[in-house]
Amino acid sequence: MKETEIRKAVREHYGERARQVTSCCSTTTRRPGHAEKLYSREELSGLPQSVTDVVAGCGNPTALASLRKGEVVLDLGSGGGIDCFLAANAVGQSGKVIGVDMTPEMLQLARDNAEKMQVTNVEFRLGEIESLPVADNSVDVVISNCVINLSPDKARVFKEVYRVLKPGGKVMVSDMVLLRELPESVRNDMAVWAGCVGGASLKEEYLATIVAAGFKEVEIVSEAASARTGELAGAISSIKVSALKAN
Ligand SMILES: C[S@@+](CC[C@H](N)C(=O)[O-])C[C@H]1O[C@@H](n2cnc3c(N)ncnc32)[C@H](O)[C@@H]1O
């Protein structure tokens, strides 16, 4: 499958999700209870529905990233902005959060959410995670929530993450990986790809890609098998991975 086709399908899928959240007449694509499964009541309190309705992650990377005041955080595939807003709170006014997303509708939703919440230490940038609109050696912590599986070029993504991190910087991602190969017909189904399954790598390959990008201390912090049925039964796992860029 061509990279351009994949990006187009993914962008259309998430553009539609953002439109449904912002539409006056929509019943939204909200997955009931999804945000509540990933985030604590305390984290969700005070967040508008236009943030929580569009949550599409598979983890809670900010909870594990032990963010500190003053840090610069980058969120890959920031969606409606939930992890950026939680990170912004953790790093405070002396810190800064950058969210990057390639879907214009999602970006607009995140920017509107920031304005609504009057959060001033978050900036949302349009861009692809394979070619980050971020300077070299400028970020303390990179987070990402269920996005890298969607990329047709994961090696490039992790090289980019390495480039933008400061020496000693950390990456902490939640993502979907495969425990066994999926049939070609499933992998080539664009709806399955956009649903964070078709593009997922085998777990060992995913970890090897991070090591190949130059990272040290590549570690699975936690892992949970994803409950799927049919062809996908026992094939998918949600993992949280951390890694360091050496000093
Ligand atoms: C599954 S959603 C996750 C959104 C958010 N991280 C969350 O937890 O709710 C995937 C997001 O990543 C964006 N995305 C997917 N592939 C991307 C890429 N190659 N570059 C930049 N953004 C991408 C999509 O537009 C979408 O907003």
The ligand as an SDF file (V2000), in Angstrom:
LIG
                    3D

 27 29  0  0  0  0  0  0  0  0999 V2000
   -5.7720    7.6190   17.6030 C   0  0  0  0  0  0  0  0  0  0  0  0
   -5.7510    9.3810   17.5030 S   0  0  0  0  0  0  0  0  0  0  0  0
   -4.9730    9.7920   19.0390 C   0  0  0  0  0  0  0  0  0  0  0  0
   -5.1780   11.2200   19.4380 C   0  0  0  0  0  0  0  0  0  0  0  0
   -4.6650   11.5830   20.8230 C   0  0  0  0  0  0  0  0  0  0  0  0
   -3.2690   11.2580   20.9720 N   0  0  0  0  0  0  0  0  0  0  0  0
   -5.4880   10.9300   21.9180 C   0  0  0  0  0  0  0  0  0  0  0  0
   -4.9070   10.2090   22.7200 O   0  0  0  0  0  0  0  0  0  0  0  0
   -6.6920   11.1510   21.9630 O   0  0  0  0  0  0  0  0  0  0  0  0
   -4.4820    9.6670   16.2990 C   0  0  0  0  0  0  0  0  0  0  0  0
   -4.1460   11.1330   16.0120 C   0  0  0  0  0  0  0  0  0  0  0  0
   -2.8780   11.1650   15.3710 O   0  0  0  0  0  0  0  0  0  0  0  0
   -2.9350   11.9480   14.1940 C   0  0  0  0  0  0  0  0  0  0  0  0
   -1.9700   11.3360   13.2470 N   0  0  0  0  0  0  0  0  0  0  0  0
   -2.0170   10.1080   12.7110 C   0  0  0  0  0  0  0  0  0  0  0  0
   -0.9410    9.8670   11.9310 N   0  0  0  0  0  0  0  0  0  0  0  0
   -0.1850   11.0000   11.9990 C   0  0  0  0  0  0  0  0  0  0  0  0
    1.0530   11.3800   11.3950 C   0  0  0  0  0  0  0  0  0  0  0  0
    1.7110   10.5520   10.5850 N   0  0  0  0  0  0  0  0  0  0  0  0
    1.5470   12.6180   11.6590 N   0  0  0  0  0  0  0  0  0  0  0  0
    0.8500   13.4690   12.4840 C   0  0  0  0  0  0  0  0  0  0  0  0
   -0.3210   13.1620   13.0590 N   0  0  0  0  0  0  0  0  0  0  0  0
   -0.8410   11.9320   12.8340 C   0  0  0  0  0  0  0  0  0  0  0  0
   -4.3780   11.8790   13.7460 C   0  0  0  0  0  0  0  0  0  0  0  0
   -4.7200   12.9990   12.9730 O   0  0  0  0  0  0  0  0  0  0  0  0
   -5.1260   11.8170   15.0820 C   0  0  0  0  0  0  0  0  0  0  0  0
   -5.4420   13.0940   15.5660 O   0  0  0  0  0  0  0  0  0  0  0  0
  1  2  1  0
  2  3  1  0
  2 10  1  0
  3  4  1  0
  4  5  1  0
  5  6  1  0
  5  7  1  0
  7  8  2  0
  7  9  1  0
 10 11  1  0
 11 12  1  0
 11 26  1  0
 12 13  1  0
 13 14  1  0
 13 24  1  0
 14 15  1  0
 14 23  1  0
 15 16  2  0
 16 17  1  0
 17 18  1  0
 17 23  2  0
 18 19  1  0
 18 20  2  0
 20 21  1  0
 21 22  2  0
 22 23  1  0
 24 25  1  0
 24 26  1  0
 26 27  1  0
M  CHG  2   2   1   9  -1
M  END
$$$$
